[in-house]
Structure formats: structure tokens, C-alpha cells
Amino acid sequence: MAGSNEVNVSESKVCSLFCCDSGVVVTFCTEIEISPEDDPAEELALILMKSGEVLLKPFDEYNFSSSQTVVPLNTWVLISNFKVTYNLLRRPDGSFDRHLAEFFDRKVPANASPVNGVVSFDIVLDRLSHLLARVYRPAPDLADGELPQKALLSELQKPPSPNPFPVIIFFHGGSFAHSSSNSSIYDSLCRRFVTLCGGAVVISINYRRSPEFRYPCAYDDGWTALKWASSEPWLRSGKDAKLRVFLAGDSSGGNIAHHVAVRAVESGIHISGNILVNPLFGGNRRTESELKLDGKYFVVLKERDWYWKAFLPEGADRDHPACNPFGPNGVKLDGLPFPRSLLVVASLDPTQEWQLAYADGLKNAGHEVRLIYREKATIGFYLLPNTNHHHEVMEEIKDFVKSNLIVSTNAAD
């Protein structure tokens, strides 16, 4: 492969994939079976390559070396692997190799057996749109106080506590195109939220993804999920039997959480709080941080542009309200009972100025927003529990949920 960025792959499996100063180095094998658990890099899972030519982007295009100075090695490997594999999935004509994407995405099944006190199960929210969700909750206790080896679905759909508990509807990231509710990295994150937020029920939504399903499909699925949660008696808690629901998401999931919250307040559904981590917003103009950080710290603007074009309606630009909620075409939130928001921004995310503009938009409309600005943090820092950024932001999320759960309970009393 020396001297060339192109390799011809024919029914091969990847034995190893790593980056060096000259580019992306891939070693192929044809007969060796590899288990994802055998690879020391958490997300370098088994990759099945299609026949044909694959163009591996030069390393310098992403300036991955700059990221190595601010993130731990396992985080660098995780996100770098995402970036390299994502470039094998996008096509110049705007289409996307969904079949290959499923091979890239390391998934885990739901598990009704307790793991660290948390169980999970999958459920169909809407058969017409094939909308699924993965539900995480504290493991139910037996009469003698012991945890069951495996809980029955009937036991899982009972309130985890007689006291008020939070219900967190979570939307995964992936620029509207990647990942799913059963992706390993998000399965781990949602399990963490259950214990972090005092025995929460977390509902991770497997929303439809672009470019096969453009705007507003992801928002429609989020709205369907919220209405489903509102109709489930076992998700209500406290003396008032009230749903105490939070909307949360990272990257594109944070964008979805905002737009579902707008529908909720317009329809009279109370949201206890919004949690947006590195939410994906943008606009037509290029900001100073976009120009300064383009191609550094894992983010390339032309790739972000591809995802917006794949998600937005045909012919729409980035000032569409889905991308730029407080832009020239945005929905006015003045006077609406919009929920309190927790907004997490990383200083090395090129789109940070759009996130900060979002915070200003909420404040100007008279709404509360707690801004957590993390210096020297990149996108995805919250995915692995290996930095102070991760642990301190998790504590902020914990405190936000706890305080707004109390506010919601006191308001009901």
C-alpha cells in the first residue's frame, strides 16, 4: 500500500486498522475469524469489506495527531475509528451504504439479566414506522430482596420505585445517519445514566436515519416516543402519578431533543428538562471557530455539510430551522413553557458557536439554560469514563436531573 491511498478489497476481512503519520494502514486477511472481544481497542470490531475499491483518506486531512494531545488513547482510537469507517459509508452522490454500516456498528443485545443492577429490554413503539426503543431500568427486586437472574417483561414494566423517578428519553448521536439504540457505545452510556440519575428509566430511541429518512422523520419518531411514554402508566410516579420526563441526546440526538421539546410545549406536554450534549446545530455562514478548527479534533466541515444535505429537505440550506433553530426561519419560543435546559459545549468542537448561539436564543426568549463549557474537550469526550471532562459532566447531568425532579415534584404538591 506504500505510495498509494487506494486498496482493492475482494471479500476480505480487516485484521487490523490503525493510523500513522502517512495515512490509514489496513491489514487484510481472508480466512482468519476475529471476535470483537479479541481486539484491545474497544471499537475496532470485525469489519466486513465489500468488493471493489476503497479510498482511504490521507491522515493529514483529519489532523488526528492534534487530537492525540488532548484525549486519552482509547478515546482517540474510538473516535478515529468512527471517522475512518464513516468515510467508507458516505458516497459523493449523497447515498449511503447502510448494509456496510451495520457491519461497522458494534451492537449488543438487550439483557434482562442484571448487570451492575441494570436490566434492559427492547420494545416496539410504532409498528407502522417500525419504531423500536431500548428501555433501561433498575433491576426489579424479588420479595426477599434478591435480584432475579432474569426478569420477565411483566416485571420490567412496573414502576421501579413508589417515589418520584426520572424518565429520560435519549436520542443517540451519529449526525442523523450513524449508530442506533443497540450500539455498544450508547448501550454503555444509557446504563450509566440509570445509576447516575438515581434509578432512572432510560428509553433509547432507534429513530429512522438519513439519508433514507430525511427531516422530519427523526423528529416524528421522537414525538411518537414521547407520546408513548406519556401513555404508559408504569412510567408515572409519586403521589400525583405524574410522568417526570427529560429529553436528552448528544450530537444529532441533542438536536432531536430540542425539536421534540418544541412540539411538546406546543401540545401541552410538560418536560422536566432538556439535556443537550454537543448538540448538532449550524447555519449558512461559517463561524470563526469553524474556520479555525476545520479538519482538527476529528471534525471536517465538508463532512458535516454532507450530513446536513442528507438530512434536510431537498433544496433546503443550513438556515433551515432544523439546523439553525434561532436563525432567520426559526420557531419563536417567547412565552412558551419551554423546559429548563442543560447545554454541554466542547471548546474544540468547530460548531461550538452555533451551540452558544442556541444558549443565547433560549435566554433571549426568557428560558433557563445552564451552560457547561469544557475547555480543551473534543467531540465524544463523554462516551468513555476516562477523563475529568467525562466525570464532571456526568455529575452536572446528575445534579440537573435531581434538581428538576424535585422542582417537578414540588410543583405537583
N, C-alpha and C positions, 0 to 999 in steps of 0.2 A: 504493500500500500504506500510505500515511500514515494514522495513526489507527486502524489495524487490524492484528491479528496473523494474519489469515486471508487466504489467497490461493487462488484457484481455478485449478487447473493442468489443462490439457487437452492431452495428447500433446505436452508441451513438454520442452525440454532446458535444463538450467541453464547459462547463460553465465558467471555469476559468483555467488559466495556469500561474504558477509563479514559481520562483526559490527560494530555501532556501539552507542552508548550507549542507543539506543531499542529495539534488538532485532536480529533477524537480517534482513539485506537480501538478497534474491534477485532476480537479473535473469534473465528467461526469454527464450529465442529459439526459433523453430520450425524454422528451416531451416539454421542455421549448424552445421557439424560441428566438434567440438572434440577435439583429441588431448590426452590427459593430459600428454604431454610439453610442450605449449604453455603450461601453467599454471605460473607461478613458485612457487606454493605446492605442495609436494611431493604432498600427498594430496588436493588439490582436483581429483579426477579427474572424468571425464564421469559425470553423474548423469541417469538417465532417470526422469522422474517419471510416475507413474500418473495416470490421470484421476481427478478428484474433488477434494475439499477437503483441504488440508494445513494443519494448525495449527502455526505456527512459534512456539516458546516465547519469551516475553519474555527479553531479555538479562539483566535483573536476577535472574531466577530462578537462574541459574548463577553470578552474580557473577564472570564471566570476567575482569573488569578486575583483580580481586585476583591472578589467576594471571599477568597480564602483568608484574607487578612481580618475579616470581621465576623466570620461564622465558624462554628466547630466543624471538624472534618466530616462527621456523619451528616450534618445538615447540608454541607456543601455537596457531598455525594448525592444526597436525596434530591435536592433541587436541581443540581446539574444533570442528573439522570432524567428528571422530568423534562428539562429543556431540550436535551438531545433527542429523547424519544418523541416529544411533541412535534419536532420538526420533520419526523418521518411520517406524521399523520396528516399534516396540512398540505393541501395541493394549491398550486398557483391559480387554478380556475375557481377557487372558493369551495371546492368539495373537500371531503374529509374521509379518511379510511377508518370507519367505525369498527370494522371487523378486526383490523390490526390493533386498534386502540384497546379492544377488550383483552388482547393478549398482553399488552403493556401494563394494563391496570391490575395490580395485585389485589385480589379480593379475598374476603374472609366470610364464611357463613355466619348466620345468626346462631346464637348459642344460649339455649335455655338452661344450661348448667352454669351455676355461679362462677364467675371469675373475678376475684377481688370484690366479691359482694354484689356484682352487677350481672344481670342477665339481659338478653336481647331476643327479639323476635321480629319477623317480617310480616307486614300486613298490607292488603290491597285497600287503597283509599278510594280508587275510582276505576271500575272495570272498563269503562268506555275508553278512557285515555291510557289504560294500563299503568296507572299511577301507583307506585309502591312506596312504602316507608319502612325504615327500620326503627323499632322502638327500643330504647334502653331504659332500664329502671332498676331500683334496688331489688335484690333477690327477696322474694316473699319468705316470711318465717313460718315454720311449722308450729303446731300447738306447743311443742316442748322447747321452742326457741331455736331449734337447729335449722340450718339451711337445707332445703331439699337437694337431692342430687340433680334432678331435672324437673323444672316446674311445668305444669300443664298450662295451656293457653288460658283456660278459665281462671286459673290463679293469677296469671300475669295481668289480666285485665280487671284487676281490683285495685283500689287506691293503695299506694304504698304506705300511707300514713293517715291517721284521722286528723292530723294537724295540717295547716296550710303548707302545700309544697309547690314548687315552681314546675311549670311545664315549658320546656324550651323546644321550640320548633326550629330546627337547624337546617341551613342550606349550605351545602359544601361548595368549595371553590373549584376553579378549573376554567375560568374565562368563558363560562357558559357551555363549553364543549367537552371538557375532560372530567374524569372521576365520577363517582357515584356514591350512593348511600352505603354500599358494601365495600368500598375501597378500604384497604387495610389502614392507611394513614388516618382516615376520617373515623373509622371504627374505633381506633385507639383514642382519638380526641373526644368523641362523644361519650365513651366510657369514663373518661377523665371528668367530663362535665357532671356526670351523675353524682359522683362522690364529692367533687369540688363544691357543688351548689346544694349541699345538704339533702341528698336523697331526691334529686330532681328526676322527673321523667323527661327524657330527651327523645324527640321524634325527628329523625334524619330523613329528609325528603329526597326521593330519587326522581327529581324533576326531569322533564324532557330537555334534551340538549340540542344546541345548534351545531352545525348548520341545518340539520334535518328538520328541526323545530325552532323556528325563529320567534322573536318577540311577537305576541306576548305569552307564548306557551309556558315558559318558566314561571311567570307571574301568575298565570291561571292555575298552575299546579300548586303554587304556594298558597293561593287563595282557597283552593279546594282542601288543602291540608288544614288550614286554619278553621274552615267551616266544619271539617270532620272532627277536629279536636274539640270544637265548641259543642258538638252534639254527643260527645262521649261522657256518660255520667261518671265513669271511674276516674276521669281526669279532673273532676271538681273536688274541692277540698275545703276544709274549715266548716264552721257552724253555718256559714251562709251558702255552702255548696257552690262555690264560685270557681270559675276557671281563671287561674293566675298564669297567664301565658306570656312568654317572652319570645321575640323573634330574633334569631341570631344567624350569622353567616360570615364567611371570610371570602375575600376577593369577589367574584361574581355572586357568591352567596350573600354577601353583605348588601350588594346592590338589590338582590331579590327581596331581602328582608325589608329594606326601605319601602319598596314599591308595594309589597303586601301590606305593610303598616298603613300606607296611604289609603288603600282600599278598605282596610279595617275601620279606620276612623270615619271614612265617608259613609260606612254602612252601620256605624254604631257599635262595633265590637271593640271592647276595651282591651288594650295591650298594656301589660305591666311594664314593659321596657324593650328597647331595641339594642342589640349588641352587634356592632359592625367592626370587624377586624380587617384592616387593609381593604376596605370596600372598593370595588372596581367602578370608578366614575371617570368621566373625561369630558372633552369638548373639542371644538374645531381648532381653536388656537393652540399653539404649543407654548407651554409654560416654561419658566426659567429652569425649574427642576427637571422637566422632561428633556430639555436640550442638554443640560449639564450631565444627567445620569443615563442618557440613552446608551444602551449597549453595555452598561455596567451593572453589577449586582443582580444579574440574572434576567433583566428586563430589556427587551428590544422593542422600540416603539412601532416599527413596521409590523411586528408580530401582533402587538396589541391592536393595531389598526385592522389586521386580518380578522381578529376575533369580533371586533365591533361590526365589521361589514358582514360577517357570517351571522350575527345575532339580530341586528336591527332590521326593520322592514326594508324591502328592496327600495333603493334610491334615497334612503334616509342618510343624513350625515351625523356627526358626533354631537351636534347640538340638539339631537332628539332627546326628549325628557327622560327616556330610559337610560341614556348615558350621562346627560347633564341635567339633573333634576331641578337645579335652581338657575338654569340657563334661560335664554330668551323664550323658550317654549315650555318651561317647567310649570308644574302644578302649584298654585298658591296654597300655602299651609297656614296662613294667618287666620286665627280664630278657630282653627280645628283642634280638637283634643288629642294632638299628636303625642305619642309616648315619650318619656324621658329616654335619652339615647346615651350609650357608651360608645365612643369612637376611638379606635386604636389606629395610629398612624406610624409608619416606619420612616425614619429620616432618609433612608437610602432607596426608597420607592420613588421612581420618577413621577408617578401620578399623585404624589402627596399633596400638591397644591390644589388638586381637584377635591381631595378629601377634606382639606382645610376649608375650602370654599363651601363644601357641604355643611361643615360645622357652623360657618358664618351664616349660611342660609337658614339653618334651624334657629339660631339665636335671633336673627333679624325678624323671623316670623313669630318670635315670642316663646320659643320652646327650649327646654333644658337639654343641654348636651355636656357630657363630661368627656373632655379630650385627653387622651393618653398619647403623648408624643414621645416615641422612643428614639433617642439619639443612637446612631450607628447600628440600627437594626435594618435588616433586609426583609423582603417579602418572605413569607413562610417561616419566620422565626418561631412562631407559636406551635409549629407542628410537632416538634420534638422537645422533651423536657430536659434540655441540656445547657440552658443559659439563664442568666438573671432576667433577661428580657422575658423569656417564657414564664418563669415562676412569678415575677412581679405582675405581669399582665393577667395571669390566671387569678392572682389574689384580687386584682381590680375587678375582674368579672365576678368573682365570688362575692365581694362586698356590694357590687352593684345589684346583683340578683337578690341578695339578702335584704338590703335596704329597701328596694322597691317591692319586695314581697311583703315586708312589714307595712309599708305605705298602703299597699293594696288591701291588706287585711284590716288596718285601722280605718280605712275609708269605708269598708263594708260594715264595720262595727258602728 
